[in-house]
Amino acid sequence: MSFQSKTIANAIQELNTATFVPAIQREFVWTEEQIIQLFDSILRDYPIGSLLFWRVRGDLAQEQIKYKFVQHYVTDPVHPESLGNVHHRNPEVEDYEDVPNGIQLVLDGQQRLTALYIGLQGTLTTKQKHRHRTNPSAWDRKQLYLNVLSDPNEVSDDDLKMRYEFEFKTDPEMSEDEYWYRAKDILELNEYDGIHDITEEIDAELSEQEIDHPSQWKFINKNLTALYRAVHERSLINYDEKEEDDLGKVLDMFIRTNRGGTQLSTSEVLLSIATAQWANGGGADAINAREEITEFIDDLNRRRQDAGFSFDIDFALRNLLMCSDLPTSESVRHFNQSNLQRMKQTWTDNGKMQQAVRNAVDLIVDFGLDSRSLTSRNALVPVAYFFYINDNPNLEWSSGHEEISARQEIHQWLCTSILNGTFSVGRGAIERARSLMQTAPAMTFPGDEIHRELRSDGRVSRFDRDLLELQLDSLEYGSRKTFSFLSLLYHPGPARSNTRHDVDHIFPQDQFDTETLVQDYGLDQVEAERYVEHKDRIGNLQLLNENENRSKSGRSFLEWLESQDDSYFEKHHIPQDEDLHRLENFPEFIEKREELIIEDLLNKFGPEETQDA
């Protein structure tokens, strides 16, 4: 069939009534800026590319798993239920919903159509920066507006280089330079003559508010005319339509046509392949891979919201490949029919794999790790695999000896791997870890063996003095790896369950004011600045449990020491020399304590020859 075209207004009208999203499609991934740029492009009469539709009829139209376009989009799948009818993922078309016998499924163009749908008939809900996503008041539900007082002949100064001033807003206000016209209202106009009436209404409203706008009056008509013609008059939706009963060919068309634009990631391609294969032929064993895997990811991210994780399809598929004993490189060539069947069997094995991943996430949150301190998600995959091959044991601290031992070994291995970046590059390390875990005794996490194996190809797996000195010079309060470093220093303490640890300054932060150091402690300006530079070093940081941290709050180091016994010095690697406990000798304290830290970590986790000496 040759290319056809339709207006944006007609295309929008058909969404979720005659045009749907096939199961092999990915989610909506465009940003707010991309949506705005699309609207600027259509008003400037720029080409926005052709679309590809898959025409299905009769029983095939009814049987195909299909989804609706997202109309009210929320940018995070983890959000309060009180936000109402918002969606991050496409809602599935239910069996009871009436669907025509002939429908279109979008193979290429879903992002553009969804962007138009959100802008002209929907909303965009975003979270305010630095606010928790569980708080309903942290979210803003916005609609697309066009500032009709802006000059469409001028190009914006920002990177977007826009001519038409579109923005998503909640409740816009008017001013001399701004009158925000809601984009969706243009759909209510059935003929161009209505533009004149709207222009006069806006003019009257501005005059009533005593807003001076004579120089911009002409822009109102220009902006509204451009929006009307782009939506109602010009046939900007150019598309090709294919009829095909072979799902394999449809999948191939989908992958080939989506190589441009916002490209499909490898994991998105693989999810599309799995979705097509697991549902192929229907029947009792048919599975909607897209629905189940994305739902699993969302549940995983909601599970420990305090940790702020944003696990994705890539993470889920890598764990699935790991537990299916398949290569974890996520190469399309590995997704043959035999391997896909093995993955399906793993996925449907009474939720064993899914529970293993949940257990791994729960465990590292118990360790005190979160989305910032878990610098490599790959490092979590072997932990999940340990749970999987050992039938998801209970590793609570109150469990038996071998469970506690495994918990401690995982803690030590994971923190060391994070610090050394063992799993930050490549996938081979994951598979080699799997091989060692398969031959290890039950309930044994072979951390040392994994380190030894990875050391053979040059990966850093343990510590030497040079590496520790480098860590001490680079890590500080607030660094992503600082908690892992301190966790090793206090190992096995942070491996215990139900005990949260906070990173605390030994000499309190509020003592490090340059002016105070000069006036009250007699330091010169250079010395005072050196003190301030050193206050966040590892040498001035310790781990305290929540009760200890509350008790220490507001006390100087000397005052805190008065309430501590001798065990505090050994546990926290505090120099015994009392002179070093005074702020006047802070640099010497840092130097001595960091030397104690190096000695302790070399003794615990240094090269094997150092430990044996």
C-alpha positions, 0 to 999 in steps of 0.5 A: 500500500502506498503512503497515506496521510491524515491531519493531526486532529484526525490521527488524535481522534483515532488513538485508543479507538482504532489505533493502538500500541502492539505488545512488541513496542517499548514504553513512551520514553520521550522527555518534556523537551522532546515533546515541546520540540515536536510541537515547534517543528509542526508549527514551523512545517518541518517534516516529522518523519513517516509512520508505519502501521500494522493493519490487523483484521478479524480474529487477529485484531481481537487476539493480539495483545495491545495497549492504549496510548498514554494520555496522562503521562507521569514521568516515574513509574513509582508515584503516589496512587492519589495522583489519579488516572496517570500512567507511566506505562501503556495501559493494556486493552482488556478483553472486555473492551470493544475493539473494531474488527479492523485496527492499526497497531503502530510499529514506528511512530509511537513516540511522536503520536504519544507526544501529540496526544499528551500535548493536545488531549492529555497531561504531563505529571513531573516530580519537583527536584529534591523532593521524595517521590512518595509525597503527593505534593511533590508532583505537578500535573501540567498541560501544554500551553503556547505563549501567543504573545511571543514573536514567532519570528525570533529564535530562542536563545537556549539550546532548543532554538525554538520559534514558538514558545511552548511550555508545560504549565500547571496554572499559568499567569498573564503578563505584558509578555505572556498569555498562555493558550492551552494547546488542547483548546485548538481541537475544539475549533472546527473552522479557521474563522474561530481564530478571529474570535479567540484573538478578540477574546484574548485581547479583551481579557488582557485589556480587562486585566489592564495589561499593556500589549499593543506591540504583541497583538499581531502575534496572537493571531499569528501563533493561533493560526500556525497552531490551527493549521498544523493541527487541522489543515495540513496532513502532517501524519504520513504513514505506510500501512502493512498487512501481515499475519506472520508475527516474526516478520512484523517483529523484524519490521519493528526492529528495522524501522526503529533504528532511527530517532530515539533508538531502541536499546538492546534490552528493549529489542530483546524484550520485544523478541521475548514478548513476541515469542512467549505469546506466540500461538496463544494457548494456556502457556502464553505469557505477556513478557512485556506486561510481566517484566515491566510490572516486576520492575515497578514492584521492585522499585516500589518495594524499597522506596526509601532506597530510591532505586530505579531498576530497569528492563536491562537489570531484569533481563540480565538476572533472567539470563543469569538464572537461566544459565545463558550468556549475559551479554544481551546479544540478539543472537543469543535470543534464539528459540531454544534460549527463549524457551529456557528463559520462559521456564525460568520466569515461570518457575513459581516466581523463584527468580523474581524472589531471588532478586527481591531478596538481593535488593532487601539484603543490600538495603539492610546493609545500608546501600541505596541507589547512590551507593550501589554504583554498579547494578551488575554487582547485585546480579551475583547476589541475586544468583546466590539466592536463586541457586540456594532456593532463596534462604533466609539470611536474617542475622537471627538465622543459623551459623552458615546463613550469617556467614554467607551474609557476612561474606556477601557484604564484604565481597559486595563492598569491595567490588563496589570500591574497586569497580569490579563489575562496572565494565563488561559482562564476563565477570558476571558469568565467571562469578556464576561458574564459581558459585555453581561449584561452591558448596551449598550456602557458601558465597565464594567471594575470595574465589571470585576475587582471585578469578577476576584478578587473573585478567587484571581486574582490581579485586583486593586492596594494597597500600597504594590503592587505599591511599588513593581511596583516602585521597579521593573519597569524602563525605557525600561521595557515592563510594564512601559508605561502602569504604566505611562499611568494610572498615566496620565489617562485619557490623554493617552486615547485621540486620535491622541496624541502620548506620549513619556517616558521621563527622568525628570532629563536628562540621560546625567547628570548621568555620574559617573565621572561627578557626582564625579567631578562637584557635589562633590559626592563620588563614592558610591553616584554617582553610586546610582544616576546612578542606580536610573536614570531609576526609575519611579520616574524620568520618565514622559509622554510628547507629541511629541512637549513637548519632542522636546522642552525639548530636551537638557535642564536640569530639572531646565531650563525646569521648567522655561518654565512651569507654575504651572499646570505642577507640578500637572499634572506630580506629581512634588514635590513643594520643589524647593530644590528637583529640583536640581540634588544634591538632586536627591535621595530625589526627587525620594523618594518624587515623588514616594510617590506622585505617590502612593497617586495618584494611590491609590486615582484613582485605589486603593481598593474600601474601600480606594477610598470611605474613 
